[in-house]
């Protein structure tokens, strides 16, 4: 029997250690199951889009078919966009938990459509959903405390420390063996369930290896901290209290205060305020001469300036024009909002170099493509699609072309080509 096997048997005889390992394994399985269930729910919702869209467009086509009015088609037709979860999303749901992953848009003002749902509870969003990232970042350090706080001190308190150090292959070699056994067990109860889930979800090899390495590095940080505290030769109780305090500071208090400081240092307008400003600009168009709206619109979009002048009756090209004017009215706010979010995100990622808990969480959400960058990339795809929608409907509305049933089939479809396959 090797010395490592002997140390393993000794460890598993300790009920507290065995219970801690079983509990961590149970939490890991539960988190992975919850994450996979949430991702499956999101995929099912996305898969249901085509049938629901066909039914919706069919009803609109039936209504518009009576007049073949392109403006009515543009106004009543909703077009779905979606952000399919990446294979690793089950492990770190990130912003997919607070931001929409399906958005139906019309060829009207876009900014209000994007930012209408840009509200979430920041207190609930801070720790995130119960997923694998939560277990690793927030809970795993507590199990390091449970297994390492008395690694040496318990032997000293029992009066066996000097005897163990005097034995052949004792002393520092003994503590290294015990540390390696505990690290291997902790890593295994986190990594092996993740590995199975990742294979089931079709995660790429590089992404799997990166997560496995993150698990090991994060555990090593906390084990290293436990070793430093152990060198102070305090009692086991004092060691546990000190490590618990370190966990409280490094995982909860400092990241929360840093987040508050970043928010204050980089003030950002809320997305809902952009939606409100866009709506106010749109509503203002009803109070000004229609010619003023069209002059501004044609100045920015001369390609449509050859359209026939407005008559006295309502025409959708005026309606669509002031919606686009509304988007352009808030364009500077949108750019500033995005730049502010990116500065905050960059600051938080920089903090990750000092706080392992922040760094690991940021790395996991980047690998899982559930971070701010992924959310902004989805918005970019929505904007590109919306531009195609506008050009398609404008071609009918500004030229007064009839919008027949076949035109509905020619409407742009959301491009899923950019859907994540990078980590496969």
MIZAZA-762004 format. One line per field, with one value per residue (C-alpha): residue in one letter; x, y, z. Coordinates in steps of 0.2 Angstrom, whole numbers, plus 5000, padded with zeros to 4 digits. Each point is the difference from the previous one (the first is absolute). Layout:
BEGIN
residu = A,...;
x = X,...;
y = Y,...;
z = Z,...;
//
This chain:
BEGIN
residu = X,X,X,X,X,X,X,X,X,X,X,X,X,X,X,X,X,X,X,X,X,X,X,X,X,X,X,X,X,X,X,X,X,X,X,X,X,X,X,X,X,X,X,X,X,X,X,X,X,X,X,X,X,X,X,X,X,X,X,X,X,X,X,X,X,X,X,X,X,X,X,X,X,X,X,X,X,X,X,X,X,X,X,X,X,X,X,X,X,X,X,X,X,X,X,X,X,X,X,X,X,X,X,X,X,X,X,X,X,X,X,X,X,X,X,X,X,X,X,X,X,X,X,X,X,X,X,X,X,X,X,X,X,X,X,X,X,X,X,X,X,X,X,X,X,X,X,X,X,X,X,X,X,X,X,X,X,X,X,X,X,X,X,X,X,X,X,X,X,X,X,X,X,X,X,X,X,X,X,X,X,X,X,X,X,X,X,X,X,X,X,X,X,X,X,X,X,X,X,X,X,X,X,X,X,X,X,X,X,X,X,X,X,X,X,X,X,X,X,X,X,X,X,X,X,X,X,X,X,X,X,X,X,X,X,X,X,X,X,X,X,X,X,X,X,X,X,X,X,X,X,X,X,X,X,X,X,X,X,X,X,X,X,X,X,X,X,X,X,X,X,X,X,X,X,X,X,X,X,X,X,X,X,X,X,X,X,X,X,X,X,X,X,X,X,X,X,X,X,X,X,X,X,X,X,X,X,X,X,X,X,X,X,X,X,X,X,X,X,X,X,X,X,X,X,X,X,X,X,X,X,X,X,X,X,X,X,X,X,X,X,X,X,X,X,X,X,X,X,X,X,X,X,X,X,X,X,X,X,X,X,X,X,X,X,X,X,X,X,X,X,X,X,X,X,X,X,X,X,X,X,X,X,X,X,X,X,X,X,X,X,X,X,X,X,X,X,X,X,X,X,X,X,X,X,X,X,X,X,X,X,X,X,X,X,X,X,X,X,X,X,X,X,X;
x = 5000,5008,5001,4988,4987,5003,4997,4984,4994,5004,4991,4984,4999,4997,4981,5001,5012,4990,4984,5008,5005,4983,4991,5011,4997,4982,5000,5010,4988,4985,5008,5005,4982,4992,5012,4996,4981,5001,5009,4989,4985,5008,5003,4983,4993,5011,4995,4982,5002,4998,4982,4994,5008,4991,4983,5003,5006,4985,4988,5008,5001,4982,4996,5012,4995,4983,5009,5018,5006,5019,4999,4987,5012,5014,4990,4992,5014,5011,5016,5009,5018,5009,5016,5003,5010,5017,5004,5009,4986,4993,5015,4999,4983,5007,4990,4988,4992,4995,5000,4988,5006,4985,4994,4987,5002,4991,5006,4996,5011,5013,5007,4984,4998,5017,5000,4982,5006,5016,4995,5005,5003,5019,5000,4994,5011,5016,5003,4991,4989,5004,5011,5017,5009,4991,5005,5018,5003,4989,4999,5015,5012,4989,5004,5018,4998,4992,5014,5015,4998,5006,5012,5015,4992,4990,5015,5009,4985,4999,5019,5005,5008,5018,4998,4993,5014,5013,4994,5008,4991,4992,5001,4998,4998,4985,4991,5003,4992,4985,4998,5001,4987,4988,5003,4997,4984,4993,5005,4992,4983,5000,5008,4993,4982,5004,5009,4986,4988,5011,5002,4981,4998,5013,5012,5017,5016,5009,4985,4999,5019,4999,4986,5009,5016,4990,4993,5017,5008,4985,5002,5019,4998,4989,5011,5015,4991,4996,5018,5006,4987,5006,5018,4994,4998,4984,4986,4989,4985,5010,5006,4982,4994,5014,4996,4982,5003,5012,4986,4987,5012,5007,4983,4987,5005,5014,4992,4984,5009,5010,4985,4992,5016,5000,4982,5004,5016,4991,4983,4989,4982,4988,4993,4982,5005,5005,4984,4990,5010,4997,4982,4999,5009,4987,4985,5007,4998,4981,5001,5011,4997,5002,5011,5013,5001,5002,5013,5011,4997,5005,5015,5007,4993,5001,4997,4982,4998,4992,4984,4984,4996,4988,4981,4988,4996,5010,5015,5011,5016,4997,4997,5016,5010,4997,5003,5017,5003,4996,5014,5012,4995,5006,5015,5013,4992,5000,5019,5004,4990,5009,5017,4996,4995,5016,5011,4991,5003,5018,5002,4992,5011,5016,4994,5000,5019,5000,4984,5000,4982,4996,5013,4993,4982,5005,5010,4986,4987,5012,5003,4981,4997,4987,5009,4997,5010,4989,4984,5007,5004,4982,4994,5012,4992,4983,5005,5006,4985,4989,5009,4996,4981,4999,5008,4988,4984,5006,5002,4982,4993,5010,4997,4981,5002,4987,5004,4993,5001,5016,5008,4999,5011,5013,5001,5018,5003,5011,5017,5005,5017,5008,4993,5013,5011,5016,5003,4995;
y = 5000,5016,5015,5010,4986,4999,5019,4998,4987,5011,5015,4990,4993,5018,5002,5019,4999,4986,5010,5016,4991,4991,5017,5009,4986,5001,5019,4998,4988,5011,5015,4992,4992,5017,5008,4987,5001,5019,4998,4987,5011,5014,4989,4993,5018,5004,4984,5005,5017,4994,4993,5015,5012,4991,5001,5018,5005,4990,5011,5016,4994,4997,5017,5009,4990,5010,5017,4994,5015,4999,5012,4988,4985,5010,5005,4984,4988,4994,4992,4988,5001,4989,4996,4982,4994,4994,4982,5006,5012,4987,5002,5019,5008,5017,5014,4987,5000,5019,5005,4994,4986,5002,5017,5002,5017,5010,5012,5015,5008,4987,5008,4999,4982,4996,5009,4998,4984,5007,4999,4987,4999,5004,4992,4984,5001,5003,4982,4992,4985,4984,4992,4992,5017,5004,4984,5002,5018,5002,4983,4990,5011,4996,4981,5004,5008,4984,4989,5010,5011,4986,4991,5003,5008,4985,4989,5013,5001,4981,5000,4989,5014,4997,4981,5002,5012,4988,4985,4995,5009,5011,5018,5011,4985,4994,5017,5001,4982,5005,5017,4990,4988,5013,5011,4985,4995,5018,5002,4983,5004,5016,4995,4983,5004,5016,4989,4988,5015,5008,4985,4998,5018,4998,5013,5001,4992,5017,5007,4985,5000,5019,4997,4985,5011,5014,4988,4995,5017,5007,4986,5002,5018,4996,4986,5011,5013,4986,4995,5018,5001,4983,5006,5012,4985,5005,4988,4991,5011,5016,4993,4997,5017,5009,4990,5003,5019,4999,4992,5013,5014,4993,4993,5011,5016,5007,4995,5008,5016,5000,4998,5015,5010,4996,5005,5016,5003,4996,5007,4992,5006,4986,4991,5004,5019,4997,4992,5014,5013,4991,4999,5019,5004,4989,5007,5018,4997,5000,5018,5007,5003,4983,5009,5004,4982,4995,5013,4994,4982,5003,5010,4985,4987,5008,4983,5002,5018,4996,4994,5009,5015,4997,5003,5005,4982,4990,4991,4987,5007,5015,4988,4990,5016,5007,4983,5000,5018,4995,4987,5013,5012,4988,4993,5010,4994,4982,5002,5007,4987,4986,5008,5002,4982,4994,5011,4993,4982,5004,5007,4985,4988,5010,4997,4981,5001,5004,4991,4982,4998,5014,4994,4982,5006,5011,4987,4987,5012,5005,4981,4997,5016,5006,5016,5018,4998,4986,5010,5015,4989,4994,5018,5003,4986,5007,5017,4992,4990,5015,5010,4987,5000,5019,5000,4986,5009,5017,4993,4997,5014,5015,4993,4997,4982,4987,4988,4983,4983,4996,5015,4992,4986,5012,5009,4998,4986,5002,4994,4986,4997,5010,4988,4994,4985,5007,4989,4984;
z = 5000,4995,5012,4989,5002,5019,5001,4990,5012,5015,4992,4996,5018,5006,4999,4998,4985,4992,5003,4992,4985,4997,5003,4988,4987,5003,4998,4984,4992,5005,4992,4984,4999,5003,4987,4987,5004,4997,4984,4994,5004,4990,4985,5000,5000,4986,4990,5002,4991,4982,5003,5011,4987,4985,5009,5004,4983,4992,5010,4995,4982,5000,5007,4989,4984,5000,4996,4996,5010,5003,5015,5008,4997,5008,5015,5004,4996,5014,4996,5012,5005,5012,5009,5001,5015,4997,5005,5016,5005,5012,5011,5002,4995,5003,4991,4992,5017,5000,4981,4987,4988,4989,4993,4987,4991,4987,4987,5012,5012,5006,5015,5011,4994,5006,5017,5005,5009,5006,5019,5013,5018,5003,5017,4993,4985,5010,5006,4985,4998,5009,4987,4999,5000,5016,5008,4995,5004,5016,5008,4995,5011,5015,4997,4999,5018,5006,4994,5002,5016,5011,4988,5012,5015,5004,5001,5011,5012,5001,5004,4985,4990,5005,4999,4982,4995,5007,4990,4983,4986,5014,5003,4984,4989,5011,4999,4981,4998,5011,4990,4984,5005,5006,4984,4989,5009,4999,4982,4996,5008,4990,4984,4996,5001,4989,4988,4997,4998,4988,4989,5000,4995,4986,5007,4991,5007,5002,5010,5011,5003,5004,5013,5008,5002,5007,5013,5005,5001,5010,5013,5000,5005,5015,5005,4999,5011,5012,5000,5004,5014,5007,5001,5013,5012,5006,5007,4988,5005,4997,4983,4995,5006,4991,4984,5001,5002,4985,4990,5006,4995,4983,4994,5006,5008,4989,4984,5005,5005,4985,4989,5009,4998,4981,4998,5008,4990,4984,5000,4987,4994,5003,4984,5005,4999,4982,4996,5008,4991,4983,5004,5004,4984,4990,5009,4997,4981,5002,5006,4986,4981,4990,4987,5014,5004,4982,4997,5014,4995,4982,5005,5009,4987,4983,4992,5004,4995,4983,5008,4996,5011,5015,4997,5013,5005,5012,4992,5008,4992,5012,5014,4997,4997,5017,5008,4992,5004,5018,4999,4993,5014,5013,4991,5010,5016,4994,4995,5017,5009,4991,5003,5019,5001,4991,5012,5015,4993,4997,5017,5008,4990,5005,5018,4996,5000,5018,5006,4994,5003,4988,4988,5000,4998,4985,4992,5001,4993,4986,4996,5001,4989,5013,5005,4994,4984,4995,5004,4990,4986,5000,4999,4985,4991,5004,4994,4984,4997,5004,4987,4987,5006,4997,4983,4995,5006,4994,4983,5000,5010,4992,4983,5003,4994,5004,5014,4994,5009,4991,5007,5018,4994,4994,5017,5008,5012,5015,4996,5012,4991,5014,5013,5011,4995,5005,5015,4992;
//
